[in-house]
Amino acid sequence: MNTPICDFVTEYAVSGKTRLHMPGHKGAPQHGLEPFDITEIEGAGYLYSDEGIIAESEKNAAMLFGTGRTLYSTEGSTLSIKAMLAIALTSLKKENERPLVLASRNAHKAFLDAACLLDFDAGFIMQSTPSPSLCRAFITADDVRAAIERADRMPTAIYVTSPDYMGNILDLPAIKAVCREYGLPLLVDNAHGAYLKFLKKSLHPIDLGADMCCDSAHKTLPVYTGGGYLHISRNADKRFFDEPKGLMSIFASTSPSYLLMQSLDNCNRLLSGEFPTLLEAAVPAVQRLKQDIADMGFSIMGAEPMKITILPLSFGLTGFELAGHLRENDVECEYADSFCTVLMLSPYNTERDYERLLFALSLLSPKEPIVKLPLTLPAPVYRQSIRSAVFSRARQINVSDALGRVCARTAASCQPSIPIAVPGEEITAQVIEVLKAYGIEKVQVI
Ligand SMILES: Cc1ncc(COP(=O)(O)O)c(C=O)c1O
């Protein structure tokens, strides 16, 4: 597969031309990648244009992902999520009605930022089964149907996260069937699942019925941090294709990184070459690794093939303690909280990485299990719109003093950036408990 962005930039880098344009480093190596870091010079195209080498590279990505259209993001899924919602809401706008999007409660912070910027109401699809983590929402097709039936007006779209941060995958075909019944588009936060397209049998949301989804290419593919996609399905509403780039650009920098675009361009070459074969070998290897870890006595959560979420409480450790032990043994995890430790693998992990992880775990012996009740987010108490709350004058107070106050700014721990206190909602005793459990001590209230 051709790599038009990489080819253009490499030719320019070796040309030795005098750079009387941005950026200020002028291509002189300081950090290392400067010769390849350019701006929109003649021939380099523009990310938010439908023509030129970037658009050509995006077409390659669309072909690889089997989409109707794929847009690059140089600001991760955070940008793609805002663009995806702007596209759906603009295309399906109803006169004289405030738009409503029904979402799973484990929506990333970017979803709430979009609700604020686009001024839509977010209704949360409450799950029928309690979750052991903020990041997990066991949303079923029935939960989606119940939420649609309960809503005070027909939503504009259904928005879910799959896979979630812990590697749990929702039954998207079943959820899509409900969406189809009500004529609603299914929007999916697939930040953690770009690679799912390249499994022997694709588990990518676009192949499972999503109308649009975001992928953080950088999370699971060989792409620099910040590189992402917004995919629009071939089966999506035709209006979604009208001006997706224009809508994405509203939220984006006018100086998108050419280093990231080269990385996405080069990734097309890998996806059409070695990546699927490497992935095919890595999936059973990670499966064996999961089994080895389970055989040591650890509980493991999630069906996503390349993620290992260890639940170490039954082994007598918190997720933080396990992560600390791994760190002492030269293994850095993706994420940890009291309940779990999340490990992300890719085909570019080596045999030595596997051995190191297993060796580090083998140094531990089981202790008295720790009993901790899972933290559940309560059904929200809505007091005002997200936008009016976010743009209100706010005051920071101690979480302990926040009972009954209205949240003004999203309170989420980083990572996983899943909102605990949502702007416009009342801060209840249960919300306070969850905020404290995630180490959040201050909150902004109206
Ligand atoms: C579920 C989920 N959605 C969206 C995002 C945002 O992705 P990005 O960091 O690519 O902007 C993240 C980031 O961790 C995430 O975990």
The ligand as an SDF file (V2000), in Angstrom:
LIG
                    3D

 16 16  0  0  0  0  0  0  0  0999 V2000
  -12.8470    4.6260   26.5600 C   0  0  0  0  0  0  0  0  0  0  0  0
  -12.0460    5.8010   26.0820 C   0  0  0  0  0  0  0  0  0  0  0  0
  -12.5810    6.6360   25.1770 N   0  0  0  0  0  0  0  0  0  0  0  0
  -11.9020    7.6910   24.6920 C   0  0  0  0  0  0  0  0  0  0  0  0
  -10.6290    7.9730   25.1230 C   0  0  0  0  0  0  0  0  0  0  0  0
   -9.8920    9.1510   24.5600 C   0  0  0  0  0  0  0  0  0  0  0  0
   -8.9410    8.6950   23.6680 O   0  0  0  0  0  0  0  0  0  0  0  0
   -7.6560    9.5270   23.2390 P   0  0  0  0  0  0  0  0  0  0  0  0
   -6.6970    9.4500   24.3720 O   0  0  0  0  0  0  0  0  0  0  0  0
   -7.1860    8.8210   22.0100 O   0  0  0  0  0  0  0  0  0  0  0  0
   -8.0850   10.9160   22.9450 O   0  0  0  0  0  0  0  0  0  0  0  0
  -10.0250    7.1240   26.0690 C   0  0  0  0  0  0  0  0  0  0  0  0
   -8.6690    7.4020   26.5740 C   0  0  0  0  0  0  0  0  0  0  0  0
   -8.1170    6.7100   27.3520 O   0  0  0  0  0  0  0  0  0  0  0  0
  -10.7520    6.0160   26.5610 C   0  0  0  0  0  0  0  0  0  0  0  0
  -10.2300    5.1820   27.4700 O   0  0  0  0  0  0  0  0  0  0  0  0
  1  2  1  0
  2  3  1  0
  2 15  2  0
  3  4  2  0
  4  5  1  0
  5  6  1  0
  5 12  2  0
  6  7  1  0
  7  8  1  0
  8  9  2  0
  8 10  1  0
  8 11  1  0
 12 13  1  0
 12 15  1  0
 13 14  2  0
 15 16  1  0
M  END
$$$$
